[in-house]
Amino acid sequence: MLNKVPEVTAIFWAIKILSTTVGETGADYLAVHVGLGASLTAICMSGLLVAALLLQLNRRVYVPWIYWLTVVLVSIVGTQLTDLLTDKLEISLYISTAAFACALAATFAVWYGVERTLSIHSIVTTRRELFYWTAILFTFALGTAAGDLATEALGLGFQLGVAAFGVLIAAVMMAYYFGANPVLTFWLAYILTRPLGASLGDLLSQSREYGGIGLGTIQTSIAFLTVIVGLVAWVTFEGDDRRRADPAQ
């Protein structure tokens, strides 16, 4: 297979952050406003995620709309995993954050032990892709738990949460540009964009009495999904133009 992960560019990170925001607001909209509840939302979204993953795994090359659809669904399911543990099972955010961190670390350890690399530039076999998507799921679950821990349990609030996680991502970017390990900095940034996107989603969607701007979950979700669709269409057409210009690709 050709590498199944897109090139890491500014557009990649923009879509990633938008996807995490949709995961937060979309899950809240389905669970609360539509009335599905956390459990039914998790079941429905997990079914859609399995279907998207099968579609993604059956492709031999990177297909933008399939890849990013899978990311959005992983974001929603990752959010639901944390919400189920917190709301239904009443597990402390401290415990769930630690548990997801251990699960992610274990995934990386097994992945590296089997493949000897964690680079996203070498997702060229089905086994590596399965490791990749397992890690992605745990990054979303960990990011959700850590974000909720920071903004709710520790009382940072949405605005300060956006600022704090933004500063952490900026620090990781600076470390990368000054020669830090690119694989390590990529995964740190990937984890941190989840709580950044979730805090941004809550800031935009939650009512003013809870510290938000009050746009609502449906308006925020639709707005961000529209931008995601536009950016995915852009990279798709850009890739098509590149292949027409260079048939060898």
N, C-alpha and C positions, 0 to 999 in steps of 0.2 A: 504494500500500500504506500501511497504518498503520505506525507505528514498530515494527520487528521485535525490538527489544531491551527487556528489562524495565526498569521504574523502578529507579534505583539507591537502594536502601534498606539498612537493617541486614540484612534477610533476604537481599538480593542478595549482600552480601559474605559472609554466613554460608554460603550454598550454594556460593559460589565457592571459599572455603577448603576446605570439605568435599569438593568435587569434585576439587580439586588433590591432596588427601590420598588420595582413592580412586584417582586416576591413578597415584600413586606406589606404593601398596600393591597395587592391582589388577594393575598391570603386573608387579610382582615376583612376585605369586602365580601368574599365568599362565605367566610365563617360567621360574620356578624350581620351584615346588611342583607345578604341573600338568605341567611338563616340556615345554612347547611350545618353549622357547628364545626368545631375543630376536627372531630373524628371523621365525619363524612367528607369534609374538604380534603383531609389527608388521604383518604381512600381513593377519591375521585382523581386527585392530582397525581397520586402514585401510579394509578392505572395509565394516565396520559403520559407520565414520565417513562414508564416501561415501554410504551408504544414508540415514543420519540427515540429512546435509547436503541431499540431494535432497528429503527430506521437509520439512525446514525451509524450503528455498528455494521450495517449491511452495505454502507457506501465504502468505496475504495479510496475516495479522495475527500477533501474538505469541501462541504457544501454549506455556504453561509447560513441559509435560512434554517436548515435542519440543526446545525450546530447551536445556533443562538436560541432556537425554540427549546432545545434540550436544556440549555443554561437557565432560561427563564423558569422552566418547570422544576429543575433542580433547586432553584432559589425558593420557589413556593413550597416544595416538599421539605427542604431544609428548615424553613421557617416553621412549618407545621410540626416537625419533629421536636423542636425546642418548645413550642407552645403546648404540645401535648404533655411533655414532661413537666412543664411548669404549671399549667392550668388544670390538667386532668389528674396527674399523679402527684402534684404538689411537691415536686423535687426542686430543691434550692437551685437558683441560678449559679451559685458557686460550684455546686456539685456537677450540674450539667455542663458548665463550661470546662471544668477539669476532665469530665468523662469524654467529651468530644475532642478535647486536646489530646488525650491519650489515644483515642481511636484514630485520629489523624496521624499522630506520631507512629502508631503501629502500622498504619497503611504505608507511610513513607518507608518505614524500616523494611517491611516485606517487599515492597516495590523495588527498593534499592538492592536488597539482598538477592532478588531474582534477576533483575535487569541490569544492575550496576550503574544505573543512571536515573535521575529524576527529571531530566530535561524534557521540556514540552516540545522541543524541536526534533524529537525522535519517536513520536507516537506513530509508529509505522507497522505495528502488529496489533492484532485484536487483544492479546494479553496486556500489552502496554496501555491500550485504550481503556480496558476494564479497570486497571489500576488508576488511570487518570480520572475517570468519572467517579470512582469510589472516593478518591481524594477530594474531588470537587464537591461532592455531596457533604463530606465532613467539614470542608472549609465553610460552606454555607451554614451548616448547623452550628459550628463553633462560632462563626461570626455573629450569628443571631443571638446566641447565648451570651457571648461577651458584650455585644452591643446593649442588650437588655440589662445586663449586669451593671454596665457603666452608666447608662442613662436613667435606669429605674432604681435598682437596688442601691447603687452608690450615689444616686441623686444628681448626676451631672445635668440632666435635662437634654432636650433635643438640640437646642442651639449650641450648647457647650460640647455636646457629643459630636456634632458635625465638625466643630472646630478642632477638638482633640484628636479625632481619628484622621482628619485632614493633615494635621501637623505630623502625626506618626507616619502617614504615607509619604509626606514630603521628606521626612528624615530617611526613610528607606530609599527613596529616589536619590537623595544626596549620597547615601552610602554606595549605591550602585555606580553612580558617576565617578566616585572616588576609588573604584576598584573592588568593591565587595563582591562576593560570589554571586553571579547572575541568577543561578538557580534558586539559591536561598532568598535573595531579594525579591525575585518574582513571586515565590509562594507566600512570603510575608506580606507583600502588597496585595496579593489575591485575597488573603484572609482578611486584611484590614479594610478592603473596599466593601466587604459585606456589612460590617457595622456602620461604615460611613453611609452606604446607600440606605440602610434601614433607618438610621437616625434622620437622614434627609427626607425619607418617605414619611416618617412620623411627624417631622416638623411641618411638612406641607399639608398633610392630611388631617392631623388631629385638630380638635377644636381649640379655640383660644384659651379656654379655661384649663386645659391640660398642657398649655405651653406651645401649642401648634399655631399654624397660620389659619387653618380652618377650611382648606380647599375641599376636603372630603376624599375618601378613598377612591371612589369611582372616577372623579375628575382627575386626580393625580395619576391613577393607573392608566387611564385613556391617553392622557397627555404624554406620559413616558413611553407607553407602548407605541404611540404614533412616531415618536422620535426614533425608537429602536427600529421600527419597520423602515423608516427613511434611511437610517445609517446602514442597515443590512442590505437594503436595495442598492445603496451607493457602492458598498464593497463588492457586491455581486456583479454589478455592471462594470466596475473598475477591473475586476478579475477577468470578465469576459473580454474587455478591450485589450487587456494584456495578452491573453491567449490568442486573440486574433492577430495581434502585432507580432507575436512569437509563437508560431504553431508548434514548436518543439515542446512547449509547456503542456 
